[in-house]
Amino acid sequence: MKNTKLNRFLYIAKYMFFDLMMITVTYLVAIFMFMVLEIPVKYEQLWVALPGVIFFKLLIFYVAGLYRMLENHIGFEDVIKIAIVTMITNIAIVIFIAVTKTEFMYKSAYFFITVMEVGLLTIPRVINRIVQYVKTNVEWKQALGRRTLVVGAGSAGEIVVKEIIRNKDLNNIPVAFLDDDIDKIGKRLMGIKIVGPISAVRYYIDSYRAEEIIIAINNYPKDQLAELINLVTEKNVRMKRLLSMSDVDSNKPTIIDVRIEDLLNRDEIILDNQDINEFIKDKVVLVTGGGGSIGSELCRQIAEFDPKHLVIFDIYENNAYEIQQELLRKYGKEDRHLNLSVYIGSVYNRERLKKIFEMVRPDLVFHAAAYKHVPLMEDSAVEAVRTNVIGTYNAASLSSEFDVKKFVLVSSDKAVRSTNVMGATKRYAELIIQEQQNHAKVTKFSAVRFGNVLGSNGSVIPLFKKQIADGGPVTVTHPDITRYFMTILEAVGLILQCGVYANGGEIFILDIGEPVKIKDLAEKMISLTGLKPYKDIDITFTGLRPGEKLFEELLVDHNHEDHCKTDNKKIFIERQREVNEKELEIDKIKNTLEDLENEDVKGFVASVITTYKRNGFEQK
């Protein structure tokens, strides 16, 4: 602390000394000009007034923050500030001379004095930047870093180059800017030439032997970004982007890899946060499976809407602990209140779950606890039923018993005409909440069905990233396999929005655009790291896994009479048939589950869920 204060004092003293000298030099030059022009000056008054002038200026400079500037990061805005403060001090001096009639200096001389002072006061502050700029350009010419094209020759592009200069770990050498503004082409930014339009990126990659692209355009349209990605992937160069300041907690510029979301070629779903805020605010909210990928993001977003009490329930203590500590750190750092409780247990343990309901008396329940990994559940069908079916029944029936206002089930597109037991158990869970709605006095039950979630635990994206980092091969089950994808933020936003819309018994589905070919996704991920698919990183096809479909079912069919619109053009409701308690055979499966083998469980599920193609085949 002492060293910090000493360094701060020395920094201020250094620049005050510089300013004292520069102001003195300015007045000496002015006197010299008067002598050359043989214009009389009242030297006695000037020498008496000059110390006061200097003290006044240094005091105003200090108050205005001129001594809080970072000497290695002084930019155009700082120079403007120096000019404005200098002008203000000189205007004040001219007014003083006019009012007091103390003419130690001609008032007209302050036009010259102001211009010279601004120049001399700026020089000591920018000299480090000038030296650094020259040094960096010399280093870039000698360096072995990645030759880089910066897309966007605006303020964001300038930030990127400054960050490259500052952060040596980036190991980039900016060789040119690309920009679609024809007025900029041929000019320079930060000494780097603006060479041409973005559409010609492949030509400039070849011309400048570029090894990396950095996108430096705020809010770049998704369709244009997708087009740029397609152009760049053909050249197998690395691709990054400047993270928008609104996406980060600090004002520090951050350059990151292109997000997987950017490969989807569609806009993210827009939701009504005002309605969601009214839905969550001052409510007791229970999230089962709150430590998982979806559950933890649910907790993050719910916390932002100021619930009365947020309750996390999860069987896996490590995940629950991580989201607990993350939220406590975040809200502690921001000095905001969050009433948070975390309990460990399983939804299939009814007595444990009932005690949680008795303790917290939830208003809203988001049921995200589930097994979701398709191939693993094929060999562990008993556990899939135990958690996804019996666990859902426990959570739903307890919600009805304790008069929960709304219960939202997190379901899956794999529930539609499933070829695997995981999807079949999720459809089973949907039928349970529909049956519960038939006799619920208070609770409004609904389910939310969506596709694969990018980056979630067990999803293909983290697997591909690890395989690429390991040098390959990247494994894809089939060259034609396709999937629908959404981001975790979209998935959770959908869950919250549908909770608002729920009136009881609905299954909400999201229109998430066109499916993505997994092979194409793998090729783009490899290419965007600067490597060549099938050459640097191989892609191997391993065959469809047990229960895996080649093509996922279409989530939303706009021509389907059972798909009804909501106030959100991307959210639909799928009409459902009546479900009675007898057909679900809950008591039977609860009483016999422990005695059943893996295939017997699948047979039982198939007898309830008639659309389930057991092991990929239609049931007879």
C-alpha positions in Angstrom: 0.0 0.0 0.0 2.8 2.4 0.9 4.6 1.6 -2.4 1.4 2.3 -4.3 0.9 5.7 -2.7 4.5 6.6 -3.2 4.3 5.6 -6.9 1.2 7.5 -7.3 2.8 10.6 -5.7 5.8 10.3 -7.9 3.7 9.9 -11.0 1.7 13.1 -10.2 4.9 15.0 -9.3 6.6 14.0 -12.5 3.8 15.3 -14.7 3.3 18.4 -12.6 7.0 19.2 -13.1 6.6 18.6 -16.9 3.6 20.9 -16.9 5.4 23.6 -14.9 8.2 23.6 -17.4 6.0 23.6 -20.4 3.9 26.5 -19.2 7.0 28.4 -18.4 8.5 27.7 -21.8 5.2 28.9 -23.4 5.4 32.3 -21.7 9.2 32.6 -22.4 8.5 32.0 -26.1 5.7 34.6 -26.0 8.1 37.1 -24.4 10.7 36.3 -27.1 8.2 37.0 -29.8 7.3 40.3 -28.3 11.0 41.2 -28.1 11.5 40.3 -31.8 8.5 42.4 -32.7 9.6 45.2 -30.3 6.3 45.1 -28.4 6.7 46.3 -24.8 5.9 43.9 -22.0 5.5 44.6 -18.3 8.1 42.2 -17.2 7.9 43.1 -13.5 4.2 42.3 -13.4 4.6 39.1 -15.5 7.3 37.6 -13.2 5.1 38.3 -10.2 2.0 36.9 -11.8 3.6 33.8 -13.5 3.9 31.7 -10.3 0.3 32.3 -9.5 -0.7 31.4 -13.1 1.2 28.2 -12.9 -0.2 27.3 -9.5 -3.8 28.0 -10.8 -3.3 25.9 -13.9 -1.8 22.9 -12.0 -4.6 23.0 -9.5 -7.3 22.9 -12.3 -5.3 20.2 -14.1 -5.4 18.1 -11.0 -9.1 18.6 -10.3 -9.9 17.9 -13.9 -8.1 14.5 -13.7 -5.2 15.2 -16.1 -2.9 13.4 -13.6 -5.1 10.3 -13.6 -4.5 9.4 -17.2 -2.7 6.1 -18.0 0.5 7.2 -19.7 0.7 4.0 -21.9 -3.0 4.3 -23.0 -3.5 8.0 -23.7 -5.6 8.4 -26.8 -7.4 11.1 -28.8 -10.1 11.6 -26.2 -7.4 12.4 -23.6 -5.7 15.0 -25.9 -9.1 16.7 -26.4 -9.5 16.8 -22.7 -6.1 18.5 -22.3 -7.1 21.0 -24.9 -10.4 21.8 -23.3 -9.0 22.2 -19.8 -6.2 24.4 -21.1 -8.6 26.6 -23.0 -10.8 27.0 -19.9 -7.8 28.0 -17.7 -6.7 30.6 -20.3 -10.2 32.0 -20.7 -10.3 32.4 -16.9 -7.0 34.2 -16.9 -8.2 36.6 -19.7 -11.3 37.3 -17.7 -9.2 38.0 -14.6 -7.0 40.4 -16.6 -10.0 42.2 -17.9 -11.7 42.5 -14.5 -8.6 43.5 -12.4 -6.9 45.6 -15.1 -3.7 43.7 -14.2 -2.2 43.5 -17.6 0.8 41.3 -17.1 0.2 39.8 -20.5 -1.7 41.0 -23.6 -5.2 39.3 -23.8 -4.8 38.7 -27.5 -1.5 36.7 -26.8 -3.6 33.9 -25.3 -4.6 32.7 -28.7 -1.0 31.8 -29.3 -0.3 30.7 -25.7 -3.3 28.3 -25.7 -2.2 26.6 -29.0 1.4 26.2 -27.8 0.4 25.0 -24.3 -1.8 22.3 -25.7 1.0 21.1 -27.9 3.7 21.2 -25.2 1.5 19.7 -22.5 0.5 16.8 -24.8 4.0 15.8 -25.8 5.2 14.3 -22.5 2.0 12.3 -22.2 2.0 10.8 -25.7 5.8 10.3 -26.0 5.4 6.8 -24.5 2.7 5.9 -27.0 4.8 7.2 -29.9 7.8 5.1 -28.7 5.6 2.1 -28.2 4.1 2.5 -31.6 7.5 2.7 -33.4 8.8 -0.2 -31.3 5.7 -2.3 -32.0 6.0 -1.8 -35.8 9.6 -2.7 -35.7 8.8 -5.8 -33.7 5.9 -6.8 -36.0 8.3 -6.7 -39.0 10.7 -9.0 -37.2 8.1 -11.1 -35.4 6.9 -14.7 -36.1 3.3 -14.1 -34.9 0.2 -14.9 -36.8 -0.4 -12.6 -39.7 -3.9 -11.2 -39.1 -6.7 -9.5 -41.0 -9.0 -7.3 -38.9 -12.5 -7.1 -40.2 -14.0 -3.7 -39.4 -12.0 -0.4 -39.6 -13.9 1.5 -37.0 -13.6 2.1 -33.3 -13.8 -1.6 -32.6 -11.0 -2.3 -35.0 -8.9 0.3 -33.3 -9.6 -1.4 -29.9 -8.5 -4.7 -31.4 -5.1 -3.3 -32.6 -4.6 -1.6 -29.3 -5.3 -4.8 -27.4 -2.9 -6.7 -29.7 -0.2 -4.1 -28.9 -0.9 -4.3 -25.2 -1.4 -8.1 -24.9 1.7 -9.9 -26.2 0.0 -13.3 -25.4 -2.2 -12.8 -28.4 0.8 -13.2 -30.7 -0.9 -11.4 -33.7 0.5 -9.2 -36.4 -2.2 -7.0 -37.9 -1.4 -6.7 -41.7 -4.6 -5.1 -43.0 -8.1 -4.0 -42.3 -11.2 -5.0 -44.3 -14.2 -2.7 -44.4 -17.2 -2.2 -46.6 -17.1 1.6 -46.3 -15.6 2.7 -49.7 -14.6 6.1 -48.2 -12.2 4.2 -45.8 -10.6 1.9 -48.4 -7.1 3.0 -49.2 -6.7 5.0 -46.0 -4.9 3.9 -42.8 -6.1 3.2 -39.2 -3.4 2.9 -36.5 -0.9 2.9 -39.3 -2.4 -0.2 -40.9 -3.9 0.0 -44.4 -7.6 -0.5 -45.1 -7.4 -2.6 -48.2 -10.9 -3.6 -49.4 -14.4 -4.9 -48.8 -15.2 -7.9 -46.5 -16.6 -9.9 -49.4 -13.1 -10.1 -50.9 -11.7 -11.8 -47.7 -10.5 -14.9 -49.5 -8.4 -12.7 -51.9 -6.8 -10.8 -49.1 -6.1 -13.9 -47.1 -4.0 -15.1 -50.1 -2.5 -11.7 -50.8 -1.4 -11.1 -47.2 -0.7 -14.8 -46.4 -3.1 -14.3 -43.4 -3.3 -16.9 -40.8 -6.0 -15.4 -38.6 -9.1 -13.3 -38.9 -10.4 -11.1 -36.1 -14.0 -9.7 -36.5 -14.1 -6.2 -35.0 -17.7 -5.1 -35.7 -20.2 -4.6 -33.0 -23.6 -6.3 -33.5 -22.5 -7.9 -36.8 -25.7 -9.3 -38.5 -26.0 -13.0 -38.1 -26.5 -13.7 -41.8 -23.4 -11.7 -42.8 -21.4 -13.4 -40.1 -22.5 -16.8 -41.3 -21.5 -15.8 -44.9 -18.1 -14.6 -43.7 -17.6 -17.8 -41.7 -18.4 -19.9 -44.8 -15.8 -17.9 -46.8 -13.1 -18.1 -44.2 -13.6 -21.8 -43.5 -12.6 -22.6 -47.1 -9.2 -21.0 -46.4 -8.6 -22.8 -43.1 -7.5 -19.8 -41.1 -8.2 -19.1 -37.4 -11.2 -16.9 -36.7 -11.8 -14.8 -33.6 -14.0 -11.8 -32.7 -13.9 -8.9 -30.3 -16.3 -9.6 -27.5 -18.7 -6.7 -27.2 -18.3 -4.6 -24.0 -21.9 -5.4 -23.1 -21.1 -9.1 -23.0 -18.5 -8.8 -20.3 -18.4 -7.6 -16.7 -15.4 -5.3 -17.1 -14.4 -2.7 -19.6 -11.3 -4.6 -20.6 -11.5 -5.6 -24.3 -11.5 -9.3 -24.9 -10.7 -11.2 -28.1 -12.3 -14.7 -28.2 -12.8 -17.6 -30.6 -15.9 -17.4 -32.8 -18.8 -18.8 -30.8 -20.4 -22.1 -31.8 -23.7 -20.1 -31.7 -22.4 -18.1 -34.6 -22.4 -21.2 -36.8 -26.2 -21.6 -36.5 -26.9 -18.9 -39.1 -30.0 -17.6 -37.2 -30.9 -14.9 -34.7 -31.3 -15.8 -31.1 -34.8 -15.9 -29.7 -36.1 -12.6 -28.3 -38.1 -13.0 -25.1 -40.3 -10.7 -23.0 -38.3 -9.9 -19.9 -40.9 -7.7 -18.4 -43.5 -10.5 -18.2 -40.8 -12.9 -16.9 -39.8 -10.4 -14.2 -43.4 -10.2 -13.0 -43.6 -14.0 -13.1 -40.5 -14.6 -10.9 -40.2 -11.5 -8.7 -41.0 -12.1 -5.0 -41.7 -15.8 -5.6 -40.3 -18.9 -3.9 -38.7 -20.8 -6.8 -37.6 -24.4 -6.7 -35.3 -25.8 -9.4 -34.8 -29.5 -9.4 -31.6 -30.6 -11.1 -30.4 -27.0 -10.4 -26.7 -28.0 -10.8 -26.9 -29.3 -14.3 -26.3 -27.4 -17.6 -29.9 -26.2 -18.0 -30.7 -26.1 -14.3 -27.7 -23.9 -13.4 -28.5 -21.4 -16.2 -32.1 -21.4 -14.9 -30.8 -20.5 -11.5 -28.6 -17.7 -12.9 -31.5 -16.1 -14.9 -34.1 -16.6 -12.1 -31.7 -14.9 -9.7 -31.7 -11.8 -11.9 -35.5 -11.4 -11.6 -35.3 -10.9 -7.8 -37.1 -14.0 -6.4 -38.2 -14.1 -2.8 -36.2 -17.4 -2.3 -34.3 -19.5 -4.9 -34.0 -23.1 -3.9 -31.6 -25.5 -5.8 -32.2 -29.2 -5.4 -29.7 -31.7 -7.0 -28.3 -35.1 -6.5 -24.8 -34.2 -7.5 -23.2 -32.2 -4.7 -20.3 -30.8 -6.8 -22.5 -29.2 -9.4 -24.8 -27.8 -6.8 -21.9 -26.4 -4.8 -20.4 -24.8 -7.9 -23.6 -22.9 -8.9 -24.1 -21.9 -5.2 -20.6 -20.4 -4.9 -20.9 -18.7 -8.3 -24.1 -17.0 -7.3 -22.9 -16.0 -3.9 -19.7 -14.5 -5.4 -21.6 -12.6 -8.0 -24.2 -11.1 -5.7 -21.7 -10.5 -2.9 -19.4 -8.6 -5.2 -22.3 -6.5 -6.5 -23.6 -6.0 -3.0 -27.0 -7.4 -4.0 -29.2 -9.6 -1.8 -30.0 -13.2 -3.0 -31.9 -15.5 -0.7 -30.4 -18.8 -1.8 -30.7 -22.3 -0.4 -29.1 -25.5 -1.8 -30.3 -29.0 -0.8 -28.9 -32.4 -1.9 -31.1 -35.3 -2.8 -32.9 -37.1 -5.6 -36.3 -36.5 -7.0 -37.0 -40.3 -6.9 -36.7 -40.1 -3.1 -40.2 -38.9 -2.4 -39.8 -38.5 1.3 -36.7 -36.3 0.9 -38.4 -34.2 -1.8 -41.5 -33.8 0.4 -39.4 -32.4 3.2 -38.0 -29.8 0.8 -41.6 -28.8 -0.2 -42.6 -28.6 3.4 -39.6 -26.4 4.3 -39.7 -23.9 1.5 -43.3 -24.0 0.2 -42.4 -23.1 -3.4 -44.6 -20.9 -5.6 -43.0 -22.1 -8.8 -41.2 -25.4 -9.7 -38.9 -25.8 -12.6 -38.3 -29.6 -13.0 -34.9 -30.0 -14.8 -33.7 -33.1 -13.0 -33.3 -35.9 -15.5 -31.0 -38.4 -17.2 -30.5 -37.2 -20.8 -27.6 -39.1 -22.3 -29.2 -41.3 -25.0 -26.6 -44.2 -25.4 -25.9 -44.5 -21.6 -29.6 -44.8 -20.8 -30.0 -47.6 -23.4 -27.9 -49.7 -21.0 -29.4 -48.2 -17.8 -33.1 -48.1 -18.6 -34.0 -48.8 -14.9 -32.3 -45.6 -13.9 -33.9 -43.6 -16.8 -37.3 -44.6 -15.5 -36.5 -44.1 -11.8 -35.4 -40.5 -12.4 -37.2 -39.3 -15.5 -40.6 -41.0 -14.8 -40.9 -41.7 -11.1 -38.9 -38.6 -10.2 -41.2 -36.5 -12.4 -44.3 -38.0 -10.8 -43.0 -37.2 -7.3 -42.2 -33.6 -8.2 -45.5 -33.1 -10.0 -47.8 -34.7 -7.5 -46.0 -32.9 -4.6 -46.5 -29.6 -6.5 -50.2 -30.3 -6.7 -50.3 -31.4 -3.0 -48.6 -28.2 -1.8 -50.5 -25.9 -4.2 -47.6 -24.7 -6.3 -48.8 -22.0 -8.7 -46.9 -23.3 -11.7 -44.9 -26.4 -12.5 -42.7 -26.4 -15.7 -41.2 -29.7 -17.0 -38.0 -29.5 -19.0 -38.6 -32.0 -21.8 -36.9 -32.9 -25.1 -37.4 -33.1 -28.8 -36.4 -36.8 -28.4 -39.8 -37.4 -26.8 -41.4 -37.2 -30.2 -41.7 -40.7 -31.7 -38.6 -41.8 -29.8 -36.2 -44.5 -30.8 -34.5 -44.6 -27.4 -35.6 -45.1 -23.9 -34.4 -41.7 -22.7 -36.7 -39.9 -25.2 -39.5 -42.4 -24.3 -39.2 -41.6 -20.6 -39.3 -37.9 -21.3 -42.6 -38.5 -23.2 -43.8 -40.5 -20.3 -43.0 -37.5 -18.1 -45.0 -35.2 -20.4 -48.0 -37.5 -20.0 -47.6 -37.4 -16.2 -47.9 -33.6 -16.0 -50.9 -33.7 -18.4 -52.6 -36.3 -16.2 -51.7 -34.2 -13.1 -53.4 -31.2 -14.6 -56.7 -33.1 -14.8 -57.2 -33.1 -11.0 -55.0 -30.1 -9.9 -56.9 -27.6 -7.9 -54.3 -24.8 -8.0 -51.2 -25.8 -10.0 -50.8 -25.1 -13.7 -48.6 -27.8 -15.3 -46.7 -27.4 -18.5 -43.8 -28.9 -20.4 -41.2 -27.2 -22.6 -39.7 -29.3 -25.4 -36.6 -28.2 -27.3 -33.6 -29.5 -29.2 -30.0 -30.1 -28.4 -28.4 -27.5 -26.2 -25.0 -26.1 -27.5 -22.2 -26.6 -25.0 -24.2 -28.5 -22.4 -22.7 -31.4 -20.5 -22.6 -34.4 -22.7 -23.3 -32.6 -25.9 -21.3 -32.9 -29.1 -19.7 -29.5 -29.0 -17.5 -30.0 -25.9 -16.6 -33.4 -27.3 -15.4 -32.0 -30.6 -13.4 -29.3 -28.9 -11.6 -31.9 -26.8 -11.0 -34.1 -29.8 -9.6 -31.2 -31.9 -7.3 -30.1 -28.9 -6.1 -33.7 -28.7 -5.2 -33.7 -32.4 -8.2 -35.8 -33.6 -9.8 -37.7 -34.9 -13.2 -36.0 -34.5 -15.8 -38.7 -34.3 -19.2 -38.3 -36.0 -21.7 -41.2 -36.0 -22.9 -40.8 -39.6 -22.1 -38.5 -42.5 -25.8 -37.5 -42.9 -26.8 -37.1 -39.3 -28.5 -33.8 -38.5 -29.7 -32.1 -35.3 -31.6 -29.0 -34.2 -29.6 -26.8 -31.9 -30.2 -23.9 -29.5 -28.1 -22.1 -27.0 -28.4 -22.6 -23.2 -29.6 -19.0 -22.9 -32.3 -19.6 -25.5 -33.4 -22.8 -23.8 -33.7 -21.3 -20.4 -35.3 -18.1 -21.8 -37.9 -20.4 -23.4 -38.5 -22.2 -20.2 -39.1 -19.0 -18.3 -41.3 -17.5 -21.1 -43.4 -20.6 -21.3 -43.9 -20.5 -17.6 -45.5 -17.1 -18.1 -47.7 -18.4 -20.9 -48.8 -21.6 -19.1 -52.5 -22.0 -18.3 -52.3 -25.7 -17.7 -51.5 -28.9 -19.6 -49.6 -27.3 -22.5 -46.5 -28.7 -24.2 -44.5 -25.7 -25.6 -42.2 -26.1 -28.5 -39.8 -23.7 -30.1 -39.2 -22.9 -33.8 -35.4 -23.0 -33.9 -34.9 -22.9 -37.6 -33.2 -25.4 -39.8 -31.3 -28.5 -38.6 -27.5 -28.5 -38.7 -25.5 -31.3 -40.3 -23.1 -32.6 -37.7 -20.4 -33.4 -40.2 -20.5 -29.7 -41.5 -20.4 -28.5 -37.9 -17.3 -30.6 -37.2 -15.6 -29.4 -40.4 -16.2 -25.7 -39.6 -15.0 -26.2 -36.0 -11.7 -27.7 -37.3 -11.3 -25.0 -40.0 -11.9 -22.1 -37.6 -8.9 -23.3 -35.5 -6.7 -22.9 -38.6 -6.5 -26.6 -39.4 -7.7 -28.6 -42.4 -10.3 -31.3 -42.0 -9.3 -34.7 -43.1 -5.7 -33.5 -43.4 -4.6 -32.0 -40.1 -7.6 -33.4 -38.1 -9.3 -36.4 -39.4 -13.1 -37.0 -39.1 -14.1 -40.6 -38.7 -17.7 -42.0 -38.9 -18.4 -44.5 -36.1 -22.0 -45.6 -36.9 -25.2 -44.7 -35.2 -25.3 -45.5 -31.5 -28.1 -47.6 -29.8 -31.3 -45.6 -29.9 -29.9 -42.8 -32.0 -31.9 -41.3 -34.9 -30.3 -40.1 -38.2 -32.7 -37.2 -38.3 -34.4 -35.6 -35.4 -38.2 -35.0 -35.6 -39.2 -31.5 -36.8 -40.1 -29.6 -33.7 -42.5 -27.1 -35.3 -44.5 -27.9 -38.4 -46.2 -24.6 -39.5 -48.7 -26.6 -41.6 -49.6 -28.9 -38.7 -53.1 -28.2 -37.3 -52.0 -29.3 -33.8 -49.3 -26.6 -33.6 -50.8 -23.4 -32.2 -49.2 -20.0 -32.1 -48.5 -17.9 -29.0 -47.8 -14.2 -28.5 -44.2 -15.0 -29.3 -43.8 -15.9 -33.0 -41.1 -18.5 -32.2 -43.1 -20.3 -29.4 -45.9 -22.8 -30.3 -48.2 -25.0 -28.3 -48.7 -28.6 -29.4 -52.3 -29.8 -28.8 -52.5 -32.9 -26.6 -55.0 -35.6 -26.1 -56.6 -36.4 -22.7 -54.5 -38.6 -20.5 -56.0 -40.7 -17.7 -54.2 -42.1 -14.6 -54.9 -45.7 -15.4 -52.9 -45.7 -18.7 -49.8 -44.4 -17.0 -49.5 -47.4 -14.6 -47.5 -45.4 -12.1 -48.2 -47.7 -9.2 -47.2 -50.7 -11.2 -43.8 -49.4 -12.3 -43.1 -48.0 -8.8 -43.8 -51.4 -7.3 -42.0 -53.6 -9.9 -39.1 -51.5 -11.1 -36.5 -53.1 -8.9 -37.4 -56.6 -10.1 -37.2 -55.7 -13.9 -34.2 -56.2 -16.1 -33.0 -53.6 -18.6 -35.0 -55.0 -21.6 -38.0 -55.6 -19.4 -38.1 -51.9 -18.4 -38.0 -50.9 -22.1 -40.9 -53.3 -22.8 -42.9 -51.7 -20.0 -42.2 -48.2 -21.2 -43.1 -49.3 -24.8 -46.5 -50.5 -23.5 -47.3 -47.1 -22.1 -45.6 -44.9 -24.8 -47.0 -46.5 -27.9 -45.0 -44.2 -30.2 -41.7 -45.5 -28.8 -39.7 -47.5 -31.3 -37.9 -49.8 -28.9 -34.3 -50.2 -30.0 -35.1 -48.3 -33.1 -38.1 -50.5 -34.2 -41.8 -50.0 -34.2 -43.6 -51.9 -31.5 -46.0 -54.6 -32.7 
